[in-house]
Amino acid sequence: MRYPRLKESFELAPASKLAEAACMAINQAIEAWEKNQGTRRLKPGELLLEQGGRKIVIPLLAQEVLPQLKEERSPRAVRRELETLQFSKLKELNPGASVEDLWHLVNQAELSLKRGSKSAEVLPARPKDAETLKPGGRQHVGGEIPPEALKPALATLVDQWGARPAQAEGMVTLALAAKLYTWCCPTVEELDPGQLVWLAHGTRKSRRTDPRLF
């Protein structure tokens, strides 16, 4: 969300590396600060689940693999790479987990392809009841991140990207980071297991937005 706003407000090129670097630097600065605070957030495309009384975040979409779709790599290959990432997240919580454990959580269709699986239970013993999950409204979210936390982002833009100090400060302030970031990325405590964070793509088309990114 910040990327288009930065390009428009600072009259940057459509494929501006500076705007992209500003967004990345801001995200990294916030994530580093919140890690020290013990704050855990979900990014768009991440699913919150629970195993053995512990909450686990599984990416159904991930920044590491999505650009490959834009480069027209095979969706099947990207899906397998994403599955590897999901499995590593599950293993962090449960080192003894198998790939089948992952399939039970995010891809029950794979279980039906197993040999001799006709008598196997594909669905969980207690499927989630969608009616009991509250939609996560994000209408009024205040900034929780102090400006001091964004100083590393300013330093990155000035020292590594040659941005003028005033320009870099304007980018960071415009993003204000706090409001947009906390609005798009709710904390673990704000969600119930079984909920997925998602950003809806507006139906109004824009020539500046590549629909494949969504």
For each residue, the residues with C-beta under 8 A, 3 or more apart:
1: 4 5 180 184 199
2: 5 6 22 23 26 174 175 177 180
3: 6 7 19 20 23
4: 1 7 8 208 209
5: 1 2 8 9 174 175
6: 2 3 9 10 12 16 19 22 23 171 174 175
7: 3 4 10 11 12 13 14 16 19 208
8: 4 5 11
9: 5 6 170 174
10: 6 7 19 167 170 171
11: 7 8
12: 6 7 16 18 19
13: 7 16
14: 7 208
15:
16: 6 7 12 13 19 20
17: 20 21 161
18: 12 21 22 157 161 163
19: 3 6 7 10 12 16 22 23 171
20: 3 16 17 23 24
21: 17 18 24 25 156 157 160 161
22: 2 6 18 19 25 26 153 157 163 168 171 172 175
23: 2 3 6 19 20 26 27 175
24: 20 21 27 28
25: 21 22 28 29 152 153 156 157
26: 2 22 23 29 30 150 153 171 172 175 177 181
27: 23 24 30 31 181
28: 24 25 31 32 152 153
29: 25 26 32 33 149 150 151 152 153 177
30: 26 27 33 34 145 149 150 177 178 181
31: 27 28 34 35
32: 28 29 35 36 152
33: 29 30 36 37 145 149
34: 30 31 37 39 41 145
35: 31 32 38 39
36: 32 33
37: 33 34
38: 35
39: 34 35 187
40: 57 187 188
41: 34 185 186 187 188
42: 46 48 57 185 186 187 188 191 197
43: 46 59 63 184 185 197
44: 61 184 185 197 198 199
45: 59 60 61 62 196 197 198
46: 42 43 57 58 59 60 61 196 197
47: 57 58 59 60 106 194 195 196 197
48: 42 55 56 57 188 191 192 193 194 195 196
49: 55 56 57 58 105 193 194
50: 53 54 55 56 193
51: 54 56 93 94
52: 94
53: 50
54: 50 51 93
55: 48 49 50 188 193
56: 48 49 50 51 89 90 93
57: 40 42 46 47 48 49 89 188
58: 46 47 49 86 89 90 105 106
59: 43 45 46 47 62 82 85 86 89
60: 45 46 47 82 86 106 196
61: 44 45 46 65 66 82
62: 45 59 65 66 82 85
63: 43 66 67
64: 81 85
65: 61 62 68 69 78 81 82 85
66: 61 62 63 69 70 78 213
67: 63 70 71
68: 65 71 73 77 78 81
69: 65 66 72 73 75 78 212
70: 66 67 210 212 213
71: 67 68
72: 69
73: 68 69 77 78
74: 77 78
75: 69 78 79
76: 79 80
77: 68 73 74 80 81
78: 65 66 68 69 73 74 75 81 82
79: 75 76 82 83
80: 76 77 83 84
81: 64 65 68 77 78 84 85
82: 59 60 61 62 65 78 79 85 86
83: 79 80 86 87 102 107
84: 80 81 87 88
85: 59 62 64 65 81 82 88 89
86: 58 59 60 82 83 89 90 102 106
87: 83 84 90 91 97 99 102
88: 84 85 91 92
89: 56 57 58 59 85 86 92 93
90: 56 58 86 87 93 94 97 101 102 105
91: 87 88 94 95 97
92: 88 89
93: 51 54 56 89 90 97
94: 51 52 90 91 97 101
95: 91
96:
97: 87 90 91 93 94 101 102
98: 101 102
99: 87 102 103
100: 103 104 111 114
101: 90 94 97 98 104 105
102: 83 86 87 90 97 98 99 105 106 107
103: 99 100 106 107 108 110 111
104: 100 101 108 111 124
105: 49 58 90 101 102
106: 47 58 60 86 102 103
107: 83 102 103 110 111
108: 103 104 111 112 122 123
109: 112 113
110: 103 107 113 114
111: 100 103 104 107 108 114 117 120 122
112: 108 109 117 122
113: 109 110 117
114: 100 110 111 117 120
115:
116: 119 120
117: 111 112 113 114 120 122
118:
119: 116
120: 111 114 116 117
121: 125
122: 108 111 112 117
123: 108 127
124: 104 127 128
125: 121
126:
127: 123 124
128: 124 132 133 193 194
129: 132 133
130: 133 194
131:
132: 128 129
133: 128 129 130 192 194 195
134: 192
135:
136: 186 190 191 195 197
137:
138: 141 183 184 186
139:
140:
141: 138 179 182 183
142: 178 179 182
143: 176 177 178 179 182
144: 178 182
145: 30 33 34 149 150 177 178 181 182
146: 149
147: 150 151 173
148: 151
149: 29 30 33 145 146
150: 26 29 30 145 147 153 154 172 177
151: 29 147 148 154 155
152: 25 28 29 32 155 156
153: 22 25 26 28 29 150 156 157 168 172 177
154: 150 151 157 158 165 168 169 172
155: 151 152 158 159
156: 21 25 152 153 159 160 161
157: 18 21 22 25 153 154 160 161 163 167 168 171 172
158: 154 155 161 162 163 164 165 168
159: 155 156
160: 21 156 157
161: 17 18 21 156 157 158
162: 158
163: 18 22 157 158 167 168 171
164: 158 167 168
165: 154 158 168 169
166: 169 170
167: 10 157 163 164 170 171
168: 22 153 154 157 158 163 164 165 171 172
169: 154 165 166 172 173
170: 9 10 166 167 173 174
171: 6 10 19 22 26 157 163 167 168 174 175
172: 22 26 150 153 154 157 168 169 175 176 177
173: 147 169 170 176
174: 2 5 6 9 170 171
175: 2 5 6 22 23 26 171 172 180 181
176: 143 172 173 179 180
177: 2 26 29 30 143 145 150 153 172 180 181
178: 30 142 143 144 145 181 182
179: 141 142 143 176 182 183
180: 1 2 175 176 177 183 184
181: 26 27 30 145 175 177 178 184 185
182: 141 142 143 144 145 178 179 185 186
183: 138 141 179 180
184: 1 43 44 138 180 181 197 199
185: 41 42 43 44 181 182 197
186: 41 42 136 138 182 190 191 197
187: 39 40 41 42 190 191
188: 40 41 42 48 55 57 191
189:
190: 136 186 187
191: 42 48 136 186 187 188 195 197
192: 48 133 134 195
193: 48 49 50 55 128
194: 47 48 49 128 130 133
195: 47 48 133 136 191 192
196: 45 46 47 48 60
197: 42 43 44 45 46 47 136 184 185 186 191
198: 44 45
199: 1 44 184
200:
201: 211 214
202: 206
203:
204:
205: 209 211
206: 202 209
207:
208: 4 7 14
209: 4 205 206 213 214
210: 70 213
211: 201 205 214
212: 69 70
213: 66 70 209 210
214: 201 209 211
